[in-house]
Each structure stands twice: as C-alpha cells, then as structure tokens.
Amino acid sequence: MSGTDAYPQYLKDVHYSDDSDLNTLEICIPHQSSTTEKQVWLIFIHGGAWQDPEIDASSFRKTQELLLKSEDIKYISGLASINYRLSPYPSHSRDPSNPSDPSRNAKHPVHIKDVLAAILFLQEKYGFDDRYILAGHSCGATLAFQVAMKRYWGSQYESTFALEMNVVPPMAILAVEGIYDIPAMIKHHNRQPEYKEFVTNAFGSDEAVWKAVSPVHGGYDDSWPDGTVVVLAHSYEDELVEWEQVELMYRAMKTQGWEEGLEAPSKKRWLDWFELGGKHDEVWKEYPTELERAIKATVRMVMGKAPGIGR
C-alpha cells in the first residue's frame, strides 16, 4: 500500500480481544465507500470442526482476491475474516494442543463469544449495523446461525461483557457446507468416533446442549426478526458433512415462514439453496471460485440484483 488513499487496503492480525493470540481479524477495505451504491460488509467465519489449527482466517484469502477482481465488489464496502479460540485437539499430528494454551482449549460458549466480540468490534469501528452478510464454512456456518439465534449464550454461564453485548445480527447469512443439527450428524456418523470426539471437545458430553446449540432449533422469529436472506450452499461431493444437514435446515427455516421460489409472496424472508462442486474443503481451498460464486449470488440477492429481496 503506497499511501492512505491506495486500495484495496489490507489489515492483518487486528486484535478484537485480548483473550488469546487467536482473537484476531483479517480486514480488507476494497475501495473508497460509494455515495451512490448501497453497500454491505461481508464477514467470514472459517471452519475446522471448532479445533483444527491448520484452518484459520487466512482460508478466505483466495476467495477474497477473486471477489476483489469481480464486478460485484462495488456492492461490498468491507470484508473481514474471523479467527477465534479453538477446542482441544491433543491428537493433531503436526500441532497438538497444549493444556496451558488459552487459544486451544475453548469450550462452548467461547467460540460464539469470540465471533460476537469480533462482529461488535467491526460494527463499532465501521458503523455498518445490520448491513452485512455473515458467511461461514462448516462449523463456521453453525456459528453464523448461532449469531442469529441469540446475542448471548445461556444464563448458566458466567456473565461477561462479550456474552451480553448488543451485537446487531446480520441482514443475511450464507452457510457453506454447514453443520446444522449436531445430534443428527452424530447419529449419521455413528461408526466414526472422531465426530463425537470433536463435538464433545467443543460442547461437552450433554446431548441436550448439542440440541440447544444446533441451528435447526433456533427460534428465528424472535431472535432474528429483521433477517432477510438465508442461502444454504452445499456440494453433493462433500465427504465430511452429509446433504441431510441441508435438508434438515431448509425444512426448519420453511417451518418458520422463510420462503422460496421466484414468486415468494412477501419477499421479506428469502430462503434458497445453492449447489457447489467439490469436496468439503475444496470449495474454498482448491476451488475458491465455488465459494466466490455462492457469495456473489448472495450479494446479488441482498442488493436486489437477483430474485429475492433488496434493501
């Protein structure tokens, strides 16, 4: 960057909290804000089963560079990718977690607390309120819906600023290869103990908690009354998260009045699914054009440039 007026502007390792070294953001300001175009922010939450140290905020960089070259970037005033504290992973082959590391021993609600703190930091710094699309991959999609489910997590947890903060939920959610019903996922993979292991590391062993944190059980009429767009993007080639998860979430949203189809009567709460190509991590890693396609489709829906709603 040669000067303060040079774009895009990149900010890396921006600390939104002092809780650990992983409480950081990557931010990109693609251009000077337009006074003629309505714009939105795009915030990305990475996946990795709440525990993988090899997947972090940098996983969005390839897709971000594609978006910066796209015509649709004129609708995006800022992009951010969130790092958050991870659950224990002592069996990781290259980077096992250490019990003394605060960034690698997180249990619910620490992950969602960090995501909320990051969003609040961005809202206070850039003032975009609800004008943002919250996108998440895998467990990042779970976290995106958890932001819409409620802004704090459970009176049984010790009250902290981050659990009570007044985060404004997004106007739209793009969920990519997401986990939406944790008990159903565990049942589907009952012969693969690693699934139950990473869920237990993240949420404990109480199955009632697994159900309570699952997006299919969110009460979005109350918790997210101003939500306008939900896009569920998934690949039939996903070898880690089954298509059943999309079907369960789609059904749950329709039950709550989210509408599909080009002639949705109210066009106020638009629901759609988007087919991707590639395996679970390939949609952002080897084929970032797939994640880019889903983002551009969601942006166009939000901006009223495609069937759906505009605001």
C-alpha positions in Angstrom: 0.0 0.0 0.0 1.7 3.2 -1.2 -0.5 5.7 0.6 -3.6 6.1 2.7 -5.7 6.5 -0.5 -4.5 3.3 -2.1 -7.0 0.5 -2.4 -7.5 -2.3 -1.6 -6.3 -1.7 2.0 -5.4 -4.9 4.0 -5.2 -5.1 7.8 -4.0 -8.4 9.3 -3.7 -9.6 12.9 -6.2 -7.0 14.1 -6.9 -7.9 17.8 -10.6 -7.6 18.7 -10.0 -9.1 22.1 -7.0 -9.7 24.5 -8.3 -13.2 25.5 -5.7 -15.0 23.4 -3.4 -14.8 20.4 -6.2 -16.2 18.2 -8.6 -13.3 18.8 -7.7 -11.5 15.6 -9.3 -10.4 12.3 -8.1 -10.0 8.8 -9.8 -7.0 7.2 -9.9 -5.7 3.6 -11.3 -2.3 2.5 -11.7 -2.8 -1.2 -12.3 0.8 -2.3 -13.4 4.1 -1.1 -17.0 4.0 0.1 -19.5 4.9 -2.6 -22.1 7.5 -2.0 -24.2 6.3 -4.9 -24.3 2.5 -4.3 -25.9 0.8 -1.3 -23.2 -1.5 0.0 -22.8 -4.3 2.6 -20.0 -5.8 4.6 -19.0 -9.4 4.2 -17.8 -11.2 7.3 -16.4 -14.8 7.0 -16.1 -17.4 9.8 -13.8 -20.3 9.0 -14.5 -24.0 9.7 -12.3 -26.8 11.0 -14.6 -28.7 13.5 -14.0 -25.9 16.1 -10.5 -27.4 16.6 -8.3 -27.6 13.6 -5.2 -25.2 13.9 -4.5 -25.5 10.2 -7.7 -23.7 9.1 -7.9 -20.1 10.1 -8.9 -16.7 8.9 -6.4 -16.9 6.0 -8.6 -19.6 4.4 -10.7 -16.8 3.0 -7.8 -15.0 1.2 -8.1 -16.9 -2.2 -11.8 -16.2 -2.4 -11.3 -12.6 -1.3 -8.8 -12.0 -4.1 -11.3 -13.3 -6.6 -14.0 -11.1 -5.2 -11.7 -8.0 -5.5 -11.5 -8.6 -9.2 -15.2 -9.1 -9.6 -17.8 -6.6 -10.8 -19.8 -7.3 -7.7 -17.1 -5.9 -5.4 -18.8 -2.5 -5.9 -21.5 -3.7 -3.6 -19.1 -4.6 -0.8 -17.7 -1.9 1.4 -15.6 -4.2 3.5 -14.5 -7.8 4.0 -13.4 -9.4 7.3 -12.4 -12.9 8.3 -12.5 -14.0 11.9 -10.1 -16.1 14.0 -11.5 -17.5 17.2 -10.3 -19.7 20.0 -10.2 -23.4 19.3 -11.2 -26.5 21.2 -8.6 -29.0 22.5 -7.0 -31.2 19.8 -4.3 -33.1 21.6 -4.2 -35.8 18.9 -3.4 -33.5 16.0 -0.5 -35.0 14.1 1.5 -31.8 13.5 0.3 -29.2 16.0 -1.3 -30.9 19.1 -2.9 -28.5 21.6 -1.3 -27.8 24.9 -3.5 -27.6 28.0 -1.7 -24.3 29.0 -2.6 -22.5 25.7 -5.7 -20.4 26.2 -6.2 -20.2 22.4 -6.5 -24.0 22.0 -8.7 -25.1 25.0 -12.0 -23.4 24.2 -15.4 -25.0 25.0 -18.9 -23.6 24.3 -19.8 -20.7 24.6 -16.2 -19.5 24.0 -16.3 -19.9 20.2 -19.5 -18.0 19.7 -18.5 -15.4 22.3 -15.4 -14.7 20.2 -17.4 -14.4 17.0 -19.8 -12.0 18.7 -16.9 -9.9 20.1 -15.3 -9.7 16.6 -18.6 -8.6 15.0 -19.1 -6.0 17.7 -15.6 -4.7 17.1 -16.3 -4.3 13.4 -19.7 -2.7 13.9 -18.3 -0.1 16.4 -15.3 0.7 14.2 -17.0 0.8 10.8 -20.7 1.6 11.7 -22.4 -0.8 9.3 -25.0 -2.1 11.9 -27.1 -4.8 10.2 -25.8 -4.2 6.7 -23.6 -7.2 6.5 -23.7 -10.8 5.2 -22.4 -13.3 7.6 -20.8 -16.2 5.8 -19.4 -19.4 7.4 -18.0 -22.6 6.3 -18.7 -25.9 8.1 -18.7 -25.2 11.8 -18.4 -21.5 10.8 -21.9 -21.9 9.3 -23.0 -23.2 12.7 -21.5 -20.1 14.3 -23.1 -17.8 11.8 -26.6 -19.1 12.6 -25.8 -19.0 16.4 -25.3 -15.3 16.0 -28.8 -15.1 14.6 -30.2 -17.4 17.3 -29.3 -15.0 20.1 -26.7 -12.5 21.1 -25.7 -14.1 24.4 -25.5 -17.8 25.3 -27.1 -19.0 28.5 -27.8 -17.7 31.9 -25.9 -20.7 33.3 -22.7 -19.2 32.1 -20.8 -16.6 34.0 -21.9 -13.1 32.9 -19.3 -11.2 30.8 -19.4 -8.2 28.6 -19.0 -10.4 25.5 -22.0 -12.5 26.4 -24.2 -9.5 27.0 -23.1 -7.2 24.2 -25.6 -5.7 21.9 -24.4 -7.2 18.6 -26.7 -6.3 15.7 -27.5 -9.5 13.7 -26.8 -9.7 10.0 -29.3 -9.0 7.3 -28.2 -12.2 5.5 -26.5 -15.5 6.2 -24.6 -17.6 3.7 -24.0 -21.0 5.2 -21.5 -23.2 3.3 -21.1 -27.0 3.9 -22.7 -26.3 7.3 -23.4 -28.3 10.4 -27.0 -27.5 11.4 -28.2 -30.5 13.5 -25.4 -31.9 15.7 -27.3 -34.9 17.1 -28.3 -35.9 13.6 -24.7 -35.6 12.4 -23.5 -37.8 15.3 -26.2 -40.4 14.5 -25.3 -40.4 10.8 -21.6 -40.9 11.6 -22.1 -43.4 14.5 -19.3 -45.6 13.1 -16.8 -42.7 13.0 -15.9 -41.9 16.7 -14.0 -38.8 15.6 -17.2 -36.9 15.0 -18.4 -37.5 18.6 -14.9 -36.6 19.8 -14.7 -33.2 18.2 -18.3 -32.4 19.3 -17.5 -33.4 22.9 -14.3 -31.4 22.8 -16.3 -28.3 21.7 -19.6 -28.7 23.7 -19.1 -31.4 26.3 -21.0 -34.6 26.5 -24.5 -33.4 27.3 -26.7 -34.2 24.3 -29.2 -31.6 25.4 -26.5 -29.0 24.8 -25.8 -30.4 21.4 -29.5 -29.9 20.5 -29.7 -26.4 22.0 -26.8 -25.1 20.0 -27.9 -26.6 16.7 -29.3 -24.1 14.2 -32.3 -26.2 13.3 -33.6 -25.5 16.8 -33.3 -21.7 16.6 -36.4 -19.6 17.1 -35.6 -17.0 14.4 -39.0 -15.2 14.6 -38.0 -13.9 18.0 -34.2 -13.8 17.8 -33.8 -12.6 14.2 -36.9 -10.7 13.2 -35.0 -8.5 10.7 -33.3 -11.3 8.9 -33.9 -11.1 5.1 -31.8 -13.7 3.3 -30.6 -17.3 4.0 -28.6 -19.2 1.5 -27.6 -22.8 2.2 -24.6 -23.7 -0.1 -23.5 -27.3 -0.3 -21.9 -29.8 -2.5 -23.1 -33.3 -3.2 -19.4 -34.3 -3.3 -18.9 -33.3 0.4 -17.3 -36.3 2.0 -17.5 -35.0 5.6 -20.9 -33.3 6.0 -23.9 -35.1 4.5 -26.6 -33.4 2.4 -29.1 -34.4 5.0 -27.9 -31.4 7.1 -29.1 -29.0 4.3 -32.4 -30.8 4.1 -32.9 -30.5 7.9 -32.0 -26.8 8.0 -34.1 -26.0 4.9 -37.1 -27.7 6.4 -36.6 -25.8 9.7 -36.4 -22.4 8.1 -39.5 -23.1 5.9 -41.4 -24.1 9.0 -40.7 -20.7 10.4 -42.0 -18.8 7.4 -38.9 -18.4 5.2 -40.0 -18.5 1.6 -38.5 -20.0 -1.5 -39.1 -19.6 -5.2 -39.1 -16.7 -7.7 -42.6 -15.6 -6.6 -42.3 -15.8 -2.8 -45.4 -13.8 -1.7 -43.8 -11.4 0.8 -40.2 -11.4 -0.5 -39.2 -10.4 3.0 -37.6 -13.6 4.3 -36.0 -15.3 1.4 -34.6 -18.9 1.6 -32.6 -20.6 -1.1 -30.0 -23.4 -1.5 -27.0 -23.2 -3.8 -25.2 -26.2 -5.2 -21.4 -26.2 -5.1 -18.9 -28.5 -6.7 -16.0 -30.1 -4.9 -15.3 -31.8 -1.6 -15.8 -30.3 1.9 -12.7 -28.1 2.0 -12.1 -27.9 -1.7 -14.9 -25.3 -2.1 -12.5 -22.7 -0.5 -9.1 -24.4 -0.9 -8.6 -25.9 -4.3 -11.7 -24.3 -6.0 -12.2 -20.9 -4.3 -14.3 -19.9 -7.3 -17.1 -22.1 -5.8 -17.2 -20.1 -2.6 -16.9 -16.9 -4.7 -20.0 -18.0 -6.7 -22.0 -18.5 -3.6 -21.0 -15.2 -2.2 -21.8 -13.3 -5.4 -25.2 -14.9 -5.6 -26.0 -13.9 -2.0 -24.8 -10.4 -2.5 -27.0 -10.0 -5.6 -30.0 -11.3 -3.7 -29.4 -8.8 -0.8 -28.8 -6.0 -3.2 -31.9 -6.8 -5.2 -30.0 -7.7 -8.3 -31.4 -11.2 -8.4 -34.7 -12.8 -7.4 -35.1 -12.3 -3.7 -35.1 -9.1 -1.7 -33.3 -5.8 -1.9 -32.9 -3.2 0.8 
